[in-house]
C-alpha cells in the first residue's frame, strides 16, 4: 500500500472521528463556556431576554443530540440574528455549522464558523471555531486557509486537548504537502500531549508508525 493511500485513509479516519465525536466535544466546550459567559450576559442584560436566549439554545442543543436539529434550525438563525452579542448566539452558530457539515454544505459551515470568530467574545468559542475551520479547509485542500487558521490558533495560546487537535491538523497538512519531518514533529506532539483525546491519539500514533517505516 502506498503512503498516499495511507494518507487518504487517515484523512477519512479523521473525518469519521470528527463526525462521531465533534458534537460531543462541542457540547462539552459549550457547557463550560456558556455557564460562565451566560452568567455574565444575564448580569449585563435584561433578565427576560437572557432567559429566552438560554432556553432557545438548550432546545437547539437537545435537538442536535437527538438528530433533529434540522427541524429547529430556523430558531438557531433567528437567535444569531436577533441576539448577536449573546454567547448563546455563538453557541447556536457552532451547532448550525455542525449541522451544515453533516449535510455536506461546507460553505455554509464556513460562514457560521467565521461568524463565531468575528463576533464571539469568548476565547474558548473562538478556538473551537478556528479548529473547525482548519479541519473544513483541510478537507477542501485549501492549504493556505488551513495555515491561516492554525496561525490564528497559535495567537490564542491554546493548550490541552485543543492543542492536540491543532497539532494533528498541522500533521495532516504537512503530510499532504509532503513535509515529512514537520508531520512527524506534529504527530509526536499529539502523542506526547497527555490531554489529547484518546481516539485522536490512536490516529496520530498510526501516522508516526507509518512515517517511521
DRENTI-728228 format. One record per residue (C-alpha): x, z, y. Coordinates in Angstrom, 1 decimal. Each point is the difference from the previous one (the first is absolute). Layout:
BEGIN
> c1; c3; c2
> X; Z; Y
...
//
This chain:
BEGIN
> c1; c3; c2
> 0.0; 0.0; 0.0
> 1.4; -1.0; 3.4
> 0.5; 2.5; 2.8
> -2.5; -2.0; 2.1
> -2.7; 0.5; -2.6
> 0.8; 3.7; -0.1
> -0.3; 0.2; 3.8
> -3.4; -1.6; -0.2
> -1.1; 2.4; -2.6
> 1.2; 2.9; 2.0
> -1.8; -1.3; 3.1
> -3.2; -0.1; -2.0
> 0.7; 3.5; -1.3
> 0.4; 1.2; 3.5
> -3.3; -1.6; 1.0
> -1.7; 1.5; -3.0
> 1.4; 3.4; 0.9
> -1.2; -0.3; 3.6
> -3.5; -1.2; -1.1
> -0.3; 2.9; -2.5
> 1.5; 2.8; 2.2
> -0.4; -1.3; 3.5
> -3.4; 1.5; 0.7
> 1.0; 3.3; -1.6
> 3.2; 0.3; 2.1
> -1.9; -1.1; 3.1
> -2.6; 2.6; -0.6
> 2.6; 2.7; -0.4
> 1.7; -0.9; 3.2
> -3.2; -0.2; 1.9
> -1.3; 3.4; -1.2
> 3.1; 1.7; 1.4
> 0.3; -2.0; 3.2
> -3.7; 0.0; 0.9
> -0.4; 3.7; -0.7
> 2.4; 0.7; 2.9
> -0.7; -3.1; 2.2
> -3.8; 0.4; -0.5
> 0.3; 3.6; 1.2
> 1.8; -1.0; 3.2
> -2.6; -2.8; 0.5
> -2.8; 2.5; -0.3
> 1.5; 2.3; 2.5
> 0.5; -2.8; 2.5
> -3.3; -1.8; -0.2
> -3.7; 0.6; -0.3
> -1.0; 1.8; -3.2
> -2.7; -2.4; -0.9
> 2.2; -3.0; 0.4
> 2.8; 1.5; -2.1
> -2.5; 1.2; -2.7
> -1.5; -3.5; -0.3
> 3.4; -1.6; -0.3
> 1.0; 2.5; -2.7
> -3.2; -0.6; -2.0
> 0.4; -3.8; 0.2
> 3.6; 0.2; -1.2
> -0.9; 2.3; -2.9
> -2.7; -2.4; -1.1
> 2.5; -2.9; 0.2
> 2.6; 1.8; -2.0
> -2.5; 0.9; -2.7
> -1.2; -3.6; -0.2
> 3.5; -1.3; -0.4
> 0.7; 2.4; -2.8
> -3.3; -1.1; -1.7
> 0.8; -3.7; 0.4
> -3.0; -0.6; 2.4
> 1.9; -0.3; 3.3
> -1.4; -3.5; 0.6
> -3.5; 1.4; 0.3
> 1.1; 2.2; 3.0
> 2.8; -2.1; 1.4
> -2.0; -0.7; 3.2
> 0.0; 3.8; 0.7
> 3.8; -0.1; -0.1
> 0.2; -2.8; 2.5
> -2.5; 1.8; 2.2
> 2.0; 3.2; 0.0
> 3.2; -1.9; 0.8
> -1.7; -1.8; 2.9
> -2.0; 2.9; 1.5
> 2.5; 2.9; -0.6
> 3.5; -1.7; 0.2
> 1.7; 3.2; 1.2
> -1.4; 2.1; -2.9
> 2.4; 0.6; -2.9
> -2.9; -0.8; -2.2
> 0.0; -3.6; 1.4
> 3.6; -0.4; -1.2
> -1.0; 1.4; -3.4
> -2.9; -2.5; -0.1
> 2.3; -2.9; 0.9
> 2.4; 1.0; -2.9
> -2.9; 0.1; -2.4
> -1.2; -3.4; 1.2
> 3.4; -1.5; -0.4
> 0.1; 1.2; -3.6
> -3.5; -1.5; -0.6
> 1.3; -3.3; 1.5
> 3.0; 0.0; -2.3
> -2.3; 0.6; -3.0
> -2.0; -3.1; 1.1
> 3.2; -2.0; 0.3
> -0.3; -0.3; 3.8
> 3.5; 0.8; 1.1
> -0.5; -1.2; 3.6
> -2.9; 2.4; 0.5
> 2.1; 2.8; -1.4
> 2.9; -0.8; 2.3
> -2.4; 0.0; 3.0
> -1.3; 3.5; -0.8
> 3.4; 1.4; -1.0
> 1.4; -1.3; 3.3
> -2.9; 1.7; 1.8
> 1.1; 3.3; -1.4
> 3.6; -0.6; 1.0
> -1.1; -0.8; 3.6
> -2.7; 2.6; 0.4
> 0.7; 3.1; -2.1
> 1.7; 3.0; 1.6
> 0.9; 1.5; -3.4
> 3.4; -0.8; -1.4
> -1.1; 0.4; -3.6
> -2.7; -2.6; 0.4
> 2.4; -2.3; 1.7
> 2.4; 0.4; -2.9
> -2.7; -0.9; -2.5
> -1.0; -3.0; 2.0
> 3.6; -1.3; 0.4
> 0.7; 0.5; -3.7
> -3.1; -1.9; -1.0
> 0.8; -2.8; 2.5
> 3.4; -0.3; -1.6
> -1.5; -0.3; -3.4
> -2.5; -2.6; 1.1
> 2.6; -2.1; 1.7
> 2.3; 0.3; -3.1
> -2.9; -1.4; -2.1
> -0.2; -2.9; 2.5
> 3.8; -0.5; -0.1
> 0.1; 0.5; 3.8
> 3.4; 1.7; -0.2
> 0.6; 0.2; 3.8
> -3.3; 1.9; 0.4
> 1.0; 2.3; -2.9
> 3.3; 0.8; 1.7
> -1.8; 0.7; 3.2
> -2.3; 2.5; -1.6
> 2.9; 1.7; -1.8
> 1.9; 0.3; 3.2
> -3.0; 1.6; 1.7
> -0.3; 2.4; -2.9
> 3.6; 1.1; 0.5
> -0.7; 0.8; 3.6
> -2.7; 2.5; -1.2
> 2.6; 2.0; -2.0
> -2.0; -0.3; -3.3
> 0.7; 2.5; -2.8
> -1.3; 0.9; -3.5
> -2.3; -2.3; -1.9
> -0.4; -2.3; 3.0
> 3.8; -0.5; 0.1
> 0.0; -0.8; -3.7
> -2.7; -2.6; 0.5
> 1.9; -1.6; 2.9
> 3.2; -0.1; -2.0
> -1.8; -1.7; -2.8
> -1.3; -2.7; 2.3
> 3.5; -0.4; 1.4
> 1.3; -0.5; -3.5
> -2.6; -2.6; -0.9
> 0.7; -1.8; 3.3
> 3.7; 0.0; -0.7
> -0.6; -1.4; -3.5
> -2.1; -2.9; 1.3
> 2.8; -0.7; 2.5
> 2.6; 0.1; -2.8
> 1.8; 3.0; 1.6
> 0.7; 1.8; -3.2
> 2.3; 2.7; 1.3
> -2.5; 0.9; 2.7
> -2.8; 0.0; -2.6
> 2.0; 2.3; -2.3
> 0.6; 2.4; 2.8
> -3.7; 0.1; 1.0
> -1.2; 0.6; -3.6
> 2.6; 2.7; -0.5
> -1.4; 1.7; 3.1
> -3.5; -0.1; -1.6
> 1.2; 1.5; -3.2
> 2.0; 2.6; 1.8
> -2.9; 1.1; 2.1
> -1.7; 3.0; -1.7
> -3.3; -0.7; 1.7
> -0.3; -3.6; -1.1
> -3.4; -0.6; -1.7
> 0.5; 0.1; -3.8
> -1.2; -3.6; -0.8
> 2.0; -1.4; 2.9
> 3.1; 1.9; -1.3
> -0.4; -1.8; -3.3
> -0.2; -3.4; 1.6
> 3.1; 0.7; 2.0
> 1.9; 1.1; -3.1
> -0.9; -3.2; -1.8
> 1.3; -2.0; 3.0
> 3.3; 2.0; -0.1
> 0.4; -0.6; -3.7
> -0.6; -3.7; 0.5
> 2.5; -0.2; 2.8
> 2.6; 1.8; -2.0
> 0.0; -2.6; -2.8
//
